Amino acid sequence: MSSAAQAAFDSADGPHFPVVDPDDLAEHYWNMYTKRDRVEQFHPESLTPQATA
């Protein structure tokens, strides 16, 4: 049994969402926790919103 969200994710013509490796994501979280130099980080970087002027 599949959810509507999973069906949209799996659909060839539906929305496309980035998929990241959990180990890679965990490393980003760990770096943010230990360095404490930022409160958020977009991952993957291609999802970073562009500033509007």
Number of C-alpha atoms within 10 A of each C-alpha: 4 6 8 9 9 10 11 14 15 13 11 9 8 10 9 11 9 9 8 10 7 9 9 12 12 11 11 15 13 12 12 15 12 8 8 9 9 9 7 9 12 10 14 12 8 8 10 10 8 6 5 4 3
